[in-house]
């Protein structure tokens, strides 16, 4: 496999990075690799390096520049990257994001908002099929900074493990490369770059760490960065072992919700913390989760009442639902719509599909997962809708209850009660999709024809 990348150089910086790419299987032949390029020295070095080996290795390189529109010079930096790509025959994608609008909307810090918008832009480019992976220019010093920042912000050993060489479509070919080697590579190859003036602004936490804290530590402990990174590697080994103790086969997931049985929380906290992290991973919402958030979920498990809810970063909430803890992607309010009752399929946002057929041979469906309604008993004015205040339901077998109380009795999670379609006329409920029919429309010995209701629930 080494020969695929053999570009005829002596063993040096380039060879070390090539070996690292091969060892971690970061790039495959035929892939289109986006390179996040800000115009700074590190990202320009990564672009130059990957472009220099791309033809012999059989992959394509695409420069991706995100203009955050936060500074007066940001447009000039984007134009600089674009011109470099034109001059060197490199495909260029320029993306614009509105960071300030996100800060205003979500009340986020500048660093966090910029990162969110930048990764959104990358993910959109990947989703549109323009790229297979995104290469980022993080190096050894960035890794040390990340580990220290995570520790200072209260992370456990998962955060102290630092950045991954690869997570999803994101790869970091320089992650074990020293900054001094990158600087030497830039100098030797006459690679142009732009210094970002904001790198000297110590109001940003990473800049403060890079410009003030780490130099002070280095004066006392020469190998501080290497030692921090080695500590992170030890944390990763321990974390990988503890994660192997988590059995995610018991999770119930559909992409929008991950439900975790409460009985998985009987184990020591070192394991159950990773149950929580694994659930957030499966939901794709692990980013920006800190120890304080894990503790909130643990408290919900230990003492939260049914229906209790907490909010986490990244548009996620966690709800205690009877025998489960549900990790949910937040959604905007469900729009209340009314649908005619008809033969055929009707789709409901955030619920699924209900299929209605009419049959005189309905009795053969008695043992199947189908709701049966006597055609003659159902009012012609009945329509599908979501629940409203004042709705009542006559249980199968008799006894009338408020619909809300009936749903609680049936342990329907609170987040689903307003999404579940009901077949109603006025405040009288004749069917609850996927659950039950009213005693008032049940079939009996005199029934000649029945509606068959089958639900496919997607949550």
C-alpha positions, 0 to 999 in steps of 0.5 A: 500500500505504501507504493500508492503514495511513493513520491520519491522523497527521502524519509522526512516530514512528507513521508511521516504524514503519508505513513500516518494517512496510510496507517489510519486509512484516511484517504481512499483512491477515487475520493474527493477530499475537501480541505478546510482552508482559511488562508492561514499557514496550517491550512495552506500547508495541508492544501499544498501537501495533499495536492502534491500527492493527490495525482499519484495517490488517485484522489482529488483535492477540493479547497473549501473556504468558509467566509464567516463574515465577522471581520472586515478582512474576511472577504479578502482572505477568501479571495486570497485562497480562491486566487491561489487555487486558480493559479495552481489548478485546484478546485475551489468551493467558497461558502458564506455563513452568517455567524452574527445572526446565529449569535443573536438568535441562540445567544452563543459565544463567537467561537462556538457560533463560528464553529457551528456555522463552519461545520454546517457549511462543510456538512452541506457540501458533503451532503450535496455529493461534492465531497467524500471527506473533509481534511482539517489542518489541526496539528500536535499543538492544536491537540494539546490545546484542545485537551487542556481546554476540555479539562479546564471546562470540566470534561471527563476522560472522553473529552481529555482524549482530544480530537479524533484522527477521523470522526465521520467524514472529518480527517486530520492528516497533520494531527501528530505533526509538530507545528515547527515541521509545518512551518518549515514545510511552508518556508521550504515550499514558498507557500503563501499565507495570511496571518489572521489578526484575530489569532492575537486576540486573547479574549478568545479562550484558545488564543489565551491558552496558546499565547499565554498559558502554554508558553508559561507552562513550557518555561517550567516543563519543556515537553508540556505539549507532548506530555499533555498529548500522551495523557490524552492517548492514555485517556483514549485507551481507558475510554475505549475500554469503558465504552466496550462495556456499553451494549447499545443493542438495547437502544431504540433509535429512529434517527430523531429519538434514541430511547435507552432502557432505565435498567442500563443505569444500574451499573457503576457511573463510569459505565452509565456516563458512557451509556449517555455519551453513546446515546448522544453519539447515536443521535449525532449530538455529542458535540459540546457535551461536557461533564455538567451535562452528563450530570444533569442526565444522571440526576434525571435518571436518579430522581426525575419524575415521569415526563421530566425534561432537561435541555442540552446543547445542539438542540437536544432534550432528554426526557424521562419516559416511563421505563426509558430515558429518551434523547430527542432532537428538538423540533418546532411546534407540531402544526395542527391539521385536519384530514378527511377520513378516507380509504387509502393512505394518509401521512401525518408529519412527525407520526407516520402513515395510516392506511384505511381499507374497507372489507366485509371479510374483516373477521379474519383480521381479528388476531392481527395488529389492525384496528376495526371500526364498524362502518355504520357506527362511525359518523360521516363527519369524523376526521383525523386531527391531533388532540384538543382540550376537552377530548373524551374517549370511551374505552373499548369495553366501556368507561369514558375518560378524558383523552389526556388521561387515557394516553397517560394510562397507556404510557404514551410519552408526553412528546408524542401525545400532541403528534398522535392522530385521532379520529374525531367528531367534535370532542368525541374520539373514535380511534387513536392511531396505532393504539385503540378504537372507541367502544362506540364504534367497535364491531359486533355480531351485527356488523356487516362491513368494517374499516381496517386501520393500519398504522406505520409509525415513524415518530 
